[in-house]
Amino acid sequence: MQKYIKNLVKKAREASYKLAKLDSEKKNAILFKMADCLLENKDFILAENAKDVKKALKNKLQKSFIDRLTLSEKRLAEMSESLKEIAKLPDPVGKIIEQYQRPNGLKLKKVRAPIGVIFVIFEARPNVTSDCAGLLFKSSNIAILRGGADSVNSNKAIAKVLRKAIEASGLDFEPFYVDQLRPKYLLPVTGTPMRRNPSDLFTVLHLLDRNNRTDCLHSFWSFVDKWCIAIKDVFGYTIEKMPKNTEEFKELLSRY
């Protein structure tokens, strides 16, 4: 699993250098093409979404959850319009947000630049897939997107359709990777959490920014905090002591 993750993140990092070179006009044209592709392939997307909805109904998930999961022609039209709105936004890349001159004549500028690769985990809401892909593409960032497991067919369908626009535009790299990462640490829909090692998440965070381990560790422990809160609030378990390191977190996972 870790070898797969390393290869995926490596591909994403390499692609980020190419995406950073795309100008605003090219990015906007691709975003409009992505928007059109969603509508042109609505039957395919809705058919795949129906599979997710059928499974959710079978598992007797909450009505509000199923509503967020369900796509319709209206929602696809809204997703398409959202991509067009993103295309119309000013490009943040290269914008000078601050500049001044030192007494010695040295001119300094603070310029917005892409982060590079952004890893996003979100719940089973298929519209978030296209929104994230569009926003990160607009800001010249490669996206690794992992939606909720209950929307896997919908997310993959949307990604497949959006890639058609990418291929038609002649890009020789993938600007986003959707549901190709299957983390082992996610909570199941019902029952107790899976007994899995969270090291795969740590591997992704570490590889995304080797030079900023502090932020990676902060993101990792932010995830741990949310995981523990879910255990306490959603499943009703009591955690006497919050984990302070990876080994303690592994030990905690093994109990549930």
Buried (B, 14 or more C-beta within 10 A) or exposed (E): EEEEBBEBBEBBBEBBEBBBEBEBEEBBBBBBBBBBBBBBBBEEBBEBBBEBBEBBEEEEBEEEBBEBBBBEEEBBBBBBEBBBEBBEEEBBBEEEEEEEEEEEEEEEEEEEEBEBBBBBBBEBBBBBBBBBBBBBBBBBBBBBBBBBBBBBBBBBBBBBBBBBBBEEBEBEBBBBBBBBBEBEBBBEBEEEBEEBBBBBBBBBBBBBBEEEEEEBBEBBBEBBEEBBEEBEEEEEBEEEEEBEEBEEBBEBBEEB
